[in-house]
Amino acid sequence: MEGNKNIFMKKLIPLFFIFICMRIFSQEYHFDYSVESQENQTKPNKEKRISTSFYDTRNNVYLQLAKYDNRLRASIYDKDKYLRHSFKVTETKGSVIFEYTHTNDFSKSKNYSFSKNEIIEVNQIDSLHYEVVVFKNKKKTKRRLTAIVSLEKSKFNYLEMYIEHSKTDEMKNKIKQYLDLTSNHYIITNIKLDYSEGYSSEISYKITNVDFLLKLPEKLIIKEYDFFNEFQK
């Protein structure tokens, strides 16, 4: 499955995109970078996963592709508005079609956190390397996870940490406190993760320039989030 996905991604980036949408649009997103992440899990089993997302630096949103049961879907996560916009993705005659299907509204649960009692601590190793430690309690006696985050200077800021924890925004903001973002831009290039449950992995990122638009209809179709129903049609 990963082999087919990689072939699709190679075709996807240089193509012009065709969009099936309504005639009147409420908002458009311009994606100018693709972010390919490769995760190499070392514990408890050795596994390799590759995924690709697209980043809109103007709106600070990203488009994530997912494949399940041979069906490909795309989702735009607009964190500022707590909205997730879904698209059906199909290939036809050498082009890729994105068809808007629905939107999930998470505004009612925006303040809920599965890790509200956990403490985030960030320590600077040097100007481009930081240790992120998540403690299970306020006494800091037990660790949930440790992450070594590597940065490099870039043309734009991309400091998102897509790891399995609900406080990744807090981690990102604590790292940003060490950085001079008025004079420089930074991207995350590598994360080494160690969870207390025995899970370890390393995630590396490859960023490439792209140029395409996705547009939303004026009237959004609001639905409850259901992972499996995303891929039914």
Secondary structure in CASP SS format (residue, H / E / C, confidence):
PFRMAT SS
TARGET T0000
AUTHOR 0000-0000-0000
METHOD secondary structure of the structure
MODEL  1
M C 1.00
E H 1.00
G H 1.00
N H 1.00
K H 1.00
N H 1.00
I H 1.00
F H 1.00
M H 1.00
K H 1.00
K H 1.00
L H 1.00
I C 1.00
P C 1.00
L C 1.00
F C 1.00
F E 1.00
I E 1.00
F E 1.00
I E 1.00
C C 1.00
M C 1.00
R C 1.00
I C 1.00
F E 1.00
S E 1.00
Q E 1.00
E E 1.00
Y E 1.00
H E 1.00
F E 1.00
D E 1.00
Y E 1.00
S E 1.00
V E 1.00
E E 1.00
S E 1.00
Q E 1.00
E E 1.00
N E 1.00
Q E 1.00
T E 1.00
K E 1.00
P C 1.00
N C 1.00
K C 1.00
E E 1.00
K E 1.00
R E 1.00
I E 1.00
S E 1.00
T E 1.00
S E 1.00
F E 1.00
Y E 1.00
D E 1.00
T C 1.00
R C 1.00
N C 1.00
N C 1.00
V E 1.00
Y E 1.00
L E 1.00
Q E 1.00
L E 1.00
A E 1.00
K E 1.00
Y E 1.00
D C 1.00
N C 1.00
R E 1.00
L E 1.00
R E 1.00
A E 1.00
S E 1.00
I E 1.00
Y E 1.00
D E 1.00
K C 1.00
D C 1.00
K C 1.00
Y C 1.00
L E 1.00
R E 1.00
H E 1.00
S E 1.00
F E 1.00
K E 1.00
V E 1.00
T E 1.00
E E 1.00
T E 1.00
K C 1.00
G C 1.00
S E 1.00
V E 1.00
I E 1.00
F E 1.00
E E 1.00
Y E 1.00
T E 1.00
H E 1.00
T E 1.00
N E 1.00
D E 1.00
F C 1.00
S H 1.00
K H 1.00
S H 1.00
K C 1.00
N C 1.00
Y C 1.00
S C 1.00
F C 1.00
S C 1.00
K C 1.00
N C 1.00
E C 1.00
I E 1.00
I E 1.00
E E 1.00
V E 1.00
N E 1.00
Q E 1.00
I E 1.00
D E 1.00
S C 1.00
L C 1.00
H E 1.00
Y E 1.00
E E 1.00
V E 1.00
V E 1.00
V E 1.00
F E 1.00
K C 1.00
N C 1.00
K C 1.00
K C 1.00
K C 1.00
T C 1.00
K C 1.00
R E 1.00
R E 1.00
L E 1.00
T E 1.00
A E 1.00
I E 1.00
V E 1.00
S E 1.00
L E 1.00
E E 1.00
K E 1.00
S E 1.00
K C 1.00
F C 1.00
N C 1.00
Y E 1.00
L C 1.00
E C 1.00
M C 1.00
Y C 1.00
I C 1.00
E C 1.00
H C 1.00
S C 1.00
K C 1.00
T H 1.00
D H 1.00
E H 1.00
M H 1.00
K H 1.00
N H 1.00
K H 1.00
I H 1.00
K H 1.00
Q C 1.00
Y C 1.00
L C 1.00
D C 1.00
L C 1.00
T C 1.00
S C 1.00
N C 1.00
H E 1.00
Y E 1.00
I E 1.00
I E 1.00
T E 1.00
N E 1.00
I E 1.00
K E 1.00
L E 1.00
D E 1.00
Y E 1.00
S C 1.00
E C 1.00
G C 1.00
Y C 1.00
S E 1.00
S E 1.00
E E 1.00
I E 1.00
S E 1.00
Y E 1.00
K E 1.00
I E 1.00
T E 1.00
N E 1.00
V E 1.00
D E 1.00
F E 1.00
L E 1.00
L E 1.00
K E 1.00
L E 1.00
P E 1.00
E C 1.00
K C 1.00
L C 1.00
I C 1.00
I E 1.00
K C 1.00
E C 1.00
Y C 1.00
D C 1.00
F C 1.00
F H 1.00
N H 1.00
E H 1.00
F H 1.00
Q C 1.00
K C 1.00
END
